[in-house]
Amino acid sequence: MKQVLLDTDVLLDCCLNRQPFAGDSIQLLSLCELGEIQGHTTPLILSNFYYLLRKNNTHQQVISILEKLTAILHTLPVTNDSVIQALRSSFTDFEDALQHHACIENGDIQYIVTRNKKDYQHSQIAVMTPAEFLAHLSNNPANHPVTST
């Protein structure tokens, strides 16, 4: 099963219905919910997500959304080793470096799905937009049972 980290922007696209990106992001989250792929997040992503949604929603509304997300996605730990590796990395965005190194430390994550690919230029993991990842799944049906929606 494909192991995928969903970045903050992907989750925000889903929850805020940000066009034209929402469709692909919603489809990706649906695949996680159906168990077709294994979706992951980090505490940092969840914290950023909370902060951004809380600006226009109540605490309880955002907590309810986070509870639904964490029922679908697995949360990777961000350990001290991840922090040290991120600090020493060539990433120019520390947040993305933390997420990348949490994925590396986990060992099973094959893809980082984000619309912010430029900050992952030094990634050791494949980085794709939601549209690219869905196309990848469609073009590799032997590796994945979902070929269209």
Secondary structure, DSSP 8 states (H G I E B T S, - for coil): --EEEE-HHHHHHHHHT-TTTHHHHHHHHHHHHHTSSEEEE-HHHHHHHHHHHHTTS-HHHHHHHHHHHHHHSEE----HHHHHHHHHSS-S-HHHHHHHHHHHHHS---EEE-S-GGGGTT-SSEEE-HHHHHHHHHH-GGG-S----
